[in-house]
Amino acid sequence: MTPQSTFMIVADIVDGHEEELRALIEQMNTSPGVVDPHNTLFPFADFDRLHVARFLILGSNVLKEDLSTLPEPRPRLLFLGDCDGPSDRFIAQMAVLAGPQLKRVFSHCESFAQGQRSLVTWMQAHDVAPAANYINWIGRTVVQIREDEALHNKLSGQLARIVADIGRDSPRAIRQQLLSFVELEKHSGRLTLTAPAPTPTRWWVKNQLHKFGVPLVLLALSPVVLLLSPYLLVRLRSLENSDPESVERPPRERMQQIAALEDHDITNPFSAFGEVKPQAFRRHAVRLFLLLLDYAARHVYNRGYLTRVQTIHFARWVLMDGNKSLFFASNYDGSLESYMDDFINKVAWGLNLVFSNGAGYPSTRWLIKDGAEQEQKFKNFLRRRQLPTLVWYKAYPGRTAFDLDRNHRIREGVEVRQDDDDEIRKRLAQIRA
């Protein structure tokens, strides 16, 4: 298994260069919100380990009235993505395949403009790790996704021909003909089904240490938390009763600007930035809940689900500015409206645990009640903090998380033979003729 990793390069923009850099980045698009995967500035399609990536600018697009204690943020360039294998190796690959183009982009950033380090060293020095990260299916690579899609397409056409010849009453005969067809396609080189790579030992060891280490540490700290719980509960309710909300409808021009970048594919990007509430209680709380969220995403919700939500491909939560602000990015199927409804209806309490520590969030009760359950307030809160994603790339456009899972099950049906007729019928039913 090849695990995924993330990168997020963050750098201050040279004073007065924000608009020039924005115009340069937008050259990667064929039209607003629609990337050219083969564009000359950063040819995303040349990287066969890159799942999703985006460029955006964090600066004048942040609503200043939503910042109570943070100073107005300096304009910053954010370049982030999710890739197969270690991120440092992928960053090195970017420097090899797109070095001159990236230098052209990063020349608008202060520290790079000073020119004291190599491109790889500079990118690695400005790579910011997430506090929590979600991957829809850990170990499912871009190569595997594309191979699964090709297999499904071939089987779909072949299934129609076989059913026309022998009917639907003999699932074993249908399966045998499909398997023979697959072997012939593989032998001729028209179909490739690459075997999974071995799981990296170092990653496996670190993952096991994390899996068992985090609960042990939390268990060791539980007596202290129990002792402090009366104070913590009183403090929580005091803050919930006094924290101000900032949930007014965002300016119409802002909504129109962002809407023009959405719904060009069945999958959409979401980028948002907000201030963490200034109290020490809140800043410790958000770090704790992001730790728990990251643990759950790595060890529990790593096979197609984030709690009961199935539409997210990748998501990350990144603490910035000395843990005083939070950046959130996700890649999800459907419209933003349906995405927000999905979370509100299925896991509002989970949203509250993390995002209620953000300044302006709809008021909560005992941390998990109200908050996101106040639908319009919650949607306004998110929209106010949403940032325009200037450039967004996805390696498999037009394919939902459901499509990827279905194609994976079809491949399993080819590689693992079933003996039960009912199970064979279920596997065959997944192939759309």
Secondary structure, DSSP 8 states (H G I E B T S, - for coil): ---EEEEEEEEEB-TT-HHHHHHHHGGGEEETTEE-TT-SSS-GGG-TTEEEEEEEEESTTS-GGG-SSS-----EEEEEEEEES-HHHHHHHHHHHHHHHHHHHHTTBHHHHTT-S-HHHHHHHTB---SEEEESBTT--HHHHHHHHHHHHHHHHHHHHHHHHH-SS-HHHHHHHHHHHHHHHHHHTS----------HHHHHHHHHHHHHHHHHHHHHHHHHHHHHHHHHHHHHHHHHH--B------HHHHHHHHTTS-SSSEEEEEEEEEB-SSHHHHHHHHHHHHHHHHHHHHTS-BS-BTTB--EEEEEEEEETTTTEEEEEEEEES-HHHHHHHHHHHHHHHHHHHHTTBTB---EETTTEEGGGSHHHHHHHHHHHB---SEEEESSTT--HHHHHHHHHHHHHHHS----HHHHHHHHHTS--
